């Protein structure tokens, strides 16, 4: 029991480190759920944990990756039971084997992979993945005598893409599934191949956990989408981030409404105070106050839309315009080495994704050089739109503060920051990268407070403070 308790505590800690909000109460709920199931049933164990600690579907991929580390299906070189009755895994090779097209192990695994892609038996796929990692995934590690494993090596040897023609022939013209539409068949094969790739990744993570320890392996596992860098995210991660923008905006808006209701008291309401005192014989135990009506500010956004920060800029604009009702007015200006007002692309009711795309195609943001020039953008903004910033305006600048060694326009920026009610600068680079190369982050930070903002979690926290 002690071993299981330690594993439970470590798993909960790993989930928190990966960015999942797991409370102590939820870990206790998980313990209660474990009492209701057969612990030897691994999928029931997974379901019990997921039901108690995973609040949103967004966190499920991270949860599954860490669950496979802390509660692996097998250990060491143990066999995986196949659906065809095979139980002996392929012998693990101590070093990469020479490439042999007619290698009998390779031919057998390709035949079994073909069978899985055809009928979708995931138990068979788990066995194939384990044998393939043992046979083709072993590589020499960075340290002498230390093994490592590679997914690319496995997929390169098995070459599943070369099985496509035979699979389509079976699915389109085979006796069991005759007449299946080709797009449907291709999509089904792609899903099953993705499942197989995930099983290979799971087995590699398990082996690394056995080699380095579960905690060390957990640190390298995929983190929550909330903590994925907006600048380095993959296409799949960018799609997940895009889907998360609207739910994030709704949560922020609800939280802000609660905070405002609980805000500092407004003017004393004598009528309600006297009415409440009647229930205590006219004794004033508590005073009643009128609701505070905070004045909403204008928001002026200066946004660097150069290629180096384009993903960060787009997602920040998505979130800002999802929260536009929290401001009295939002004006947006985009720049590279030219600047243009792009507010017209973000009218109420317009799809913000389409507006961002239209802005990139039509806005006059690129001049002769096409390289980011903060100084030129700041100077032109001050000359063309001097009325944009007033005492009720919040100024928000988005960019990495990399000036390409051009002018900085520090006096003009200081004038803008002085006129504004508040001024902020969001930088998508790590703080450790500030002031390296052509970055002048500290010089701008001295005028407009600069905040590191690399992911959704940091972006949401900042926007909450901005509109509070």
N, C-alpha and C positions, 0 to 999 in steps of 0.2 A: 504493500500500500504506500509505503514511503516513496518508492520509486515512481509510482503513478502520480503521487502528489507533487513531487519535484518536477515531473514532466508537465503537469498541469500548470504549475506556477511559471515555469519557463516559457510555455506556449503563450500564456496570457501576456507575459512581459514582451515577448517577441512581436505579438500583435500590436501592442502599444507603440513599440519602437518603429514599426512599419507604418504608423500613422493611423491605425484604427482606434476609435474612441471606445475603449473597453474599461468599464468601471469595475470596482470591487464587487458591487452588488451583482453585476452580470456574471462575474467569475463564480460567485456563490450559486447563482441560478444554474450555471453550467454543471456544477458539482451535483446539484439536486437532480438535474436531467440525467446525469450519468448513472445515478442510482436506479433509474427506471428502464435501463436498456441492458442488453448483453454486451459487455465490453469486448468480447472476442469478435463481435460483428463490427468490422471497421467502418463500413458505410453508415451504420446506425450511430456510431461514435461521431463521425463527421457531421451527420445531420443534427445531433444533439448540441454539439458545439456551435454550429452555424445558427441554429434557431435562437440561441441565447446570447451570442456575442456579435453577430453580424447584423448591423442595423440597416444597411443599404446594400443593394445588389452590386453597387460600385466597388465595394470592398471584397466581393467574393473571390476574385482571382488571387488577391494577396492572401486571403485566408486559406484557400486551397493549397497554395504553394507552401505556406508555413505548416499546415496540417500534415502534408506529406513528409516534411522534415521531422517533425516531432512524433508522428505516429506512422512510420513507414509500413508498407505492406509486407516487406521482407527485409532481411538483414544479411549482410555478408554475401556469400556466394550461393545462398539458398535458392532452391528452384522455385519457379512460378508455375503453378498448375495450369496447364493448357486445356482448352476445351476439347482437344483431340486426344487427351490422355497423356501427352508427353510431359515429363516432369524434370528431365535432366537439362540444365542449361548448357549452352556452348561453353567450352573451356575458355577462361579469361587469358588473353594473350598479354604477355608482359610488355610488349612494345608494338608499335604499328607494324602490321604485316605488309609485305610487298603487295602491290596491286596485282590481283589475279582475277581475271574476268570469270574463269571457270572454277574458282574456289568453291568447293562443295558446301561450305558453311554459308557463303554468300548466296549461292543458288537456292539453298533450302530456305533461307530467310526471305529471299525475294518471292519465292512461291507462297510462303505463309503470309507475307505482306499483301500479295495479290488477293489471297483468299479473304483477308480482313477488309481490304478496300471494296471487295465485292459484296460481302455479307454483313460487315459491321460488328463482328464479335470482339468486344473490347477486352474480354479475358484473354483471347488469343493475341490481341495487340500488345497487351502488357508483357506477355512472354516474349514476343518478337522484340520489343523495345529493350528488354533486359538482356537478351542474348546478343542483340546488335551492339549494345554498349560494351558488353564484355569482349566481343570479337573485334569490333572496328573502332570503338570510341577511345581506347586507351592511348594516351600520349605521354611523352616524357614531360615532367613538370619543370618549373623554373629552378628547382633545387635538385641536386644530384640524388638519384635514387628515389625520387618522389613522383608518383604517378598523378596524372590528370586525365580528364575525359573531355571529349569534344563532340557536340551535337553535329557540327558540320561534317566531321569525319564520318560519322554514322550515315548521314543522309547522302554524302558523296559516294560512299561504297554501295549503298542499297539502290541509289538512283531511282526513287519511286516515280519520277516524272516519265521515265521510259516505259512504265507499265500502263500509261494512259490509253494507248491505242487498243491493247487487249481488253482493258476494262470496259471501254466504250463499246467494243464489239459484243461483249457479253451482256452489258446492260441494255443496249439498243436492240440486239437481235437474238439474245439468248432465250431459251425456252421458258425460263421462269419469269423474266421481266420484259418480255417482248413488247416493243412499242413505246418504251420509256423515252420521253422527249430528251434531246441531247443537252439543252441547258440544265434541265433537272438532274440529269446524270452527272454532268460536270460539277455542279454545285454539291451533290452528295459526295462525290469523290474528294472534293476539296475539303469538306467538313471532316471526313474520316482521316484524311492525311493530316489535317490540323490536330486531330485527336491523337494520332500516332506521334507526331512531333512533340506534343505536350507530355506524353508518356515517356519519351526519351529524355526530355528535360527533367522530369520528376525523378527518373532513375539516376541521372547524373547528379542532381542535388542530393539524393540519398547517399550516394557514394562519397560525395564531398563532405557530407555531415559525418559519416563514419570515419573519414580521414582526419578532418579538422575539428570535429566537435559540432554539435547541433547549433549552439549559439553563434559560432563563427560563420557557419553556412547560412544561418538565418539573416545575418547582416548583409549578405550579398544577394538575397532574394529580392524579387520585385517589390517595390514599395507601393503604397497607396497612390492612386491617381491624383489625390490632393497634393502629393509631394513630388510629382514628376515635373521636371523642369519644362517650362513652356517653350524654351528655345531648343531643347534637344529631344523633345518627344517624338516618338515614331508616329506614322500615320494612324495606326490603330489607337494609340494613346491620345492623339489630337482629336480623334473622333469621340473618344470617351470624355475628354475635357469639354468639348463643345456641348455634348449632351448634359453635362453637369452644370453648365452656366445658369440655366433657368432655375433649376432646383436650388442652387446656391443663392441666387438673387431672392427667391421666395423666403428662404430661411433668414437671410439678412434683413429683409423688410419686416418679417414678423418679429425678429429680435429687437429691431430698432423701435417698433411700435410699443413693445413691452417696456423697453428702457425709457421711452418718453413718458409713458403712463406712470412709471415709477420715479420720474425725475423730480427735481426740487419743486417745492410748493409754489403755487402761484399766489394771486391776491387773496386775502382773507374773505371768505364768503359768510357774512354775518347771518343771513337768513338761514342757511343750512346749519350753521353752528348753533343758533338758538333752537332750531327745530330738533336737532340731535340731543340737546341738553334736556328737553322735556321728558325723555325717557329716564333721566336720573334725577328728577325733581328739580330741574333748573340748575343743577351743578354742572359746570363746564369741565368735563373730563378731557375732551379733545376738541381741537379747532378744525373747522372744515375750510378748504381752500378751493378756489376756482382752478380749473385745469390750466396748466401752463401751455401757452401757445408759442412754441419756438418758431421764429422766423426762418423760413427756408432760404438758403443761399443760392446764388447763381454758381454754376460750375463752368469754368473755362479750361478746356483741355488742349494742350500743345503736344502733339504726338509725332514722334519720329517714326516714319513708316519705311525706312530703308531696309534692305534685305536682311541685315544682321539682327534686327529686332522685330521683324514683321509678325511672327507668331505671338509674341508678347503683346505687341500693340493691338492686334486684332482681338485677342481674348479680353484685354482690359477694356476696350471699347464695347465689346459684347456685354460685359458685366455692368459697365457704367450706364449704358442705355437700357439695360434691364431694370435698373434702379432709378430711371429718370424721374419718377414721381416723387422721389425723395428731395428733389431740387426744384426751385422755381423755374429755372431755365438751364439748359445745357448748350454750350457752344463749343464746337470742336474745330481745331485747326491742325492740318497735317503738313508735314514738311520733310524734305530731304535736303536739297540746297536751294529750293524754292518753297514758298509757303502758300497755302490756300485754305479758305474756310470750307469745311466739308459738312457743316451742320445740315445742309439741305438734303443730304443723302440719308439722314437718320430721322425722317419725319415719323410721327406716331402712326403705328399700324404697318410700317414697312418692315420687311424681314431684315434683321440686322446683318445676317450673313450676306445677303444680296447687296445690302448697302455698302458693306466693306469691300466687296468685289467691285462694285460700281465706282466707289471712291478711288480704288487703285487704278482703274482704267481711264477715268475722266478727269480727276482732280489734277490741277497744275502744281505738282509738288517737286518735280525734277527739272533742274536748270541745265546749263551747259555741261557741267562736270559730272553731275549725277552722283556726287559723294556727299555724305552728311556734312552739313555746315551749320552748327548750332548758332554761331555768331550772326551769320547772315539771316537765319530764320528769326532770331530774337529781334534784330534790328528792323526787319521788314514788318514783323508783327506790330511793333510799337509805332511804326510810321503809318500803317494802313488801318489799324483798328485800335486807336488810342482809347476809345470809349468802352472797349470790351471788358476791361477790368475796373471794378469800383470797390467801394468799401464793403459791399455785401457779396463780393465774389470770392470763390475759392479757386485758386490757380493750381492746376495739376499738369505737370510735365512728365511725359513718358519717353524714356530713352536711356541709352547706355553711356552717355556723356563722352563718347569718343569723337573728338572734334576734327580728326584728320589733319591736325596741326594748323587749323585755320583760326581765325579770330574768334574770341569768346563772347564779346559784347557784355561784359560783366556789369558795367554801369547801367546799361539799359535793363538788364535782368533785375538789378537791385531796385530800380524804379518801379518795375512791374510788381515785384514782391511786396514793396512798401505800400502800394496802392491797394493791394488785395487784402481781404479779410484774413485769409490763410493761404499759404503756398506750400506745395509738396512736390517732390520729385521721386518717381519710381524708377529704379534701375534694375533691369533683369539679370545683371551679372552678379556673381558672388562678390562679396565685399573684399575678399582677398585679391580680386582682379582689378579693383579700382586703382587708379593712378599708375597702371602699367601700360606701356606703349603710348598710344595717343590719348589715353583716358585722362580727363581732367576732373574727375568726380569730386575730389576734395575741394577744388576751387568753386565749383558750383554749389557744393554742399554747404559752404560757408555762407551762401546767400539764401538758397532754398533748401531746407532740410531734405536730405536724400535718404530713401529707404530701399533696402534690398527687397526685391519682389520677383521671385523666380518661379513660383508655382501657385496653384489655386488656393492653397491654405493661406499663404502670405497675402495674396491678393484679396481674399475675402476678409481677412483681419484688418487690412488697411482700409478697405472701402467702408467697413463698419465704423471705424474711427473717423473717417472723412465726413460721413453724413450724420454722425451722432451729434 
